[in-house]
Amino acid sequence: MTNSRLPSNLRVVSVRSVLSGMASTMGRAVWQPFVLSLGAPMTALGLLESLGGMRSLLPAPAQYLSGWLSDRLGRKPFIAAGLLAGLLGSLFFITGALRFNWYWLIPGIALAGMVFIADPPQDSLVAESTHPRQRGTAFSILMLAWMAPGIVAPTVGGFLAERWGYALVYALQALLYGLALFVVLRFLRETLRNPQRHVPIREVGRALARLVSPPRALYGFFVAIAVDSVAWGLGWSLLYGMLTDTYQYSTVQIGVMSSTMSVAWVVTQLPVGRLVDRFGAKRLLVFSEFLGVLVVVGWILSRSYEAFLALQLLFGLMAAMWAPALRALISNSVHEQQRGESLGRLAAFQGLIGFPAPLIGGMLYDRWGFYAPLTASLVGVVAATLLLALLVREPPHEEDPLADP
């Protein structure tokens, strides 16, 4: 990668993040009310989240493979493929809304979940562009570009859904993903030096064999992340749907909640990134998870919309800490040639371990109500906080603990 290409590529990635962030935050804010509006029970919503949500079954191995392949074939093809999948998923959502049949959402969420295959290649591109001691800030800038549209987009999405229906929201989402895909294909330059023309099938098989095998040196870290994935999948992954079903909050109210979280995330993202660079990723991960304990306790105790709205500010701060700290810890732990695979490996591990959690959370809700999945989530978040504090260490920048012997 030449330095002359660096500023141009980072601008392209930032524009891509703004467009895809607008599409994602607008669609996700109304997603759970949308599913329930088609007559699906909470268990079905949990099933859909388990199939194609952020930490779910289908994107998990795909993210790992996209990271591994991007270390060999280049970053750009997989960033583009993720956007194309998001566009196609939106078309299935439109069909489901027009036909009033939630079964169309099954292939839709499977494709929409593949948006995340762009994350390991894109994170690798950002890491390759910065010094190890500046990566917390770099990842914060990228997250800021992705989250900034979330200040407005969820509220707009909720208003549009309430006024003109869900089909319009997902038509706009498809348009935004299409614009982001055009930007990537037209302007993004490849950063991987000397990419291969092809990858032998036998190498792909060997890579898949490592999919769920935590690296020895980071075994404790992977254990803590596994518990974290299950804990948040039980409660947070269904929160908007549970609030809609239990308290009859409107799509506009849900959109405002999502926008409020984005405000806190955006305002604190850059300062938090600098804290990661100054104090290390581990401390910020532990503190973020501890804030998560307070958030879940707040959800259990809250009885008013205003209380849930205020908790979104704390949740946004927690997320702003977690995202750059997690990426910085992994990126600082590996060599450049393994970075995409390592980031994808972690994402796959999270998804394969955590994918049943939304389904279980939905079953708990249908059986015992609002507080059952949140109580189970609280136990898991407390455990994850303790595991992060006890088992995770800050890696030296020159170390390569993820390399398998």
Residue, then its C-alpha position, 0 to 999 in steps of 0.5 A: m500500500t502506498n501512502s499516496r493512496l491512503p487519504s483517498n481510500l479513507r475518505v471513500v471508506s468514510v463515505r461508504s460508512v455514512l451511507s451504509g450506517m444510514a441504511s442500517t440504523m434506519g432499517r434496524a430501528v423499525w425492524q422488530p416492530f415490522v416483524l411483529s406487525l406481520g403477525a410473527p410471535m416473539t419466538a419467531l423474531g428471536l429465530l430471525e435474529s438468530l439467523g441473521g442478526m449482528r451476532s448470529l448463525l449465518p453471518a458468522p462463518a461468512q465473516y470469518l471466510s471474508g476476513w481470511l480470503s481478504d488476506r489473500l485476494g484483497r479487501k475491496p471485493f468483500i466490502a462490495a459483496g457485503l453491500l450487495a447482500g444488504l441491498l438484496g435483503s432489503l428487496f425481500f423485506i419490501t416483498g414481505a411488507l407488501r404481501f403481509n407475510w413474515y416468511w419472506l423475511i427469512p431469506g431477507i434476514a439471511l442476506a441482510g446479515m451478510v452485510f457484516i462480511a464487509d467488516p473484517p476486510q474494512d477493519s483490516l484496511v483501517a488497521e493497515s493505515t495507522h500506527p498501532r498506538q493510534r488505532g483506537t482513534a482510527f477505529s473511532i473515526l470509522m465508527l463515528a462515520w457509521m453512527a453519525p447518521g443514526i442520530v436522525a435516520p432511526t427517527v425518520g425511519g420510524f416516522l416514515a413507517e408510521r405514516w406510509g408503511y414499512a415498504l418505503v423504509y426498506a426501499l430507501q434502505a435499498l437505495l442507500y446500500g446501492l449508492a454505497l456499493f457504487v462508491v466502493l466499486r468506483f472509487l475504492r483502491e485495493t490496499l493489500r499488497n500482491p493479492q493472489r489470483h485464486v485460493p486453492i480449495r484445500e486451503v479453504g478447508r484448512a481455514l474452516a477447520r480453525l473456525v471455532s478453535p480459539p487461539r491458545a494465547l487468547y483463549g481467555f479473551f475468546v471465552a469472555i467474548a462468548v459469554d458476552s455474546v450470549a448475554w446480550g443476545l438474550g435481552w438487548s437483541l429483542l429489546y425494541g420488540m419487547l418494548t413494542d409488545t409490552y408497552q405498545y411503543s410506536t415506531v416513532q418512539i422506538g426510532v427516537m430511542s435509537s437516535t438517542m443512543s446514536v447521539a451518545w455514541v457519536v458525541t463520545q466516540l472520538p474521546v473514547g478512542r483516545l482513551v483506548d490509545r492512552f490506557g489500553a483496550k482491556r481497561l475500556l472493555v472491562f469498564s464498558e461491560f460494567l456499564g452494561v450491567l448498569v444498563v440491564v439493571g435499569w431496563i429491569l427497573s424502568r417503568s416509563y418511556e422517559a427512563f428507557l430513553a435516558l438509559q439509551l444515553l448510557f448504552g451509547l457510551m458503553a457501545a462507543m467504548w466497546a467497538p474501538a477497544l475490541r478492534a484495537l486489541i485484536s489488531n494490535s495482537v496480530h501481524e498484517q498478514q493475519r489481521g483479516e482472518s483474526l478479525g473474522r475469526l472473532a466475529a465467527f466465534q461470537g456468532l456461532i456461540g451466541f446465535p441461539a441466544p435471541l431464540i432462547g430470549g424470545m422463548l423466555y419472553d413468550r413463556w414468562g414475559f418481559y423480565a425473564p430474558l432481561t434477568a438471564s441477560l443480567v447474569g451473563v453480563v455480570a459474568a462477562t465483566l468478571l471474565l474480562a477483568l480476570l482472563v484478558r491481558e493487554p498485548p504488546h504491539e509486536e506480539d502475534p498471539l493469534a498465530d496458531p502453532 
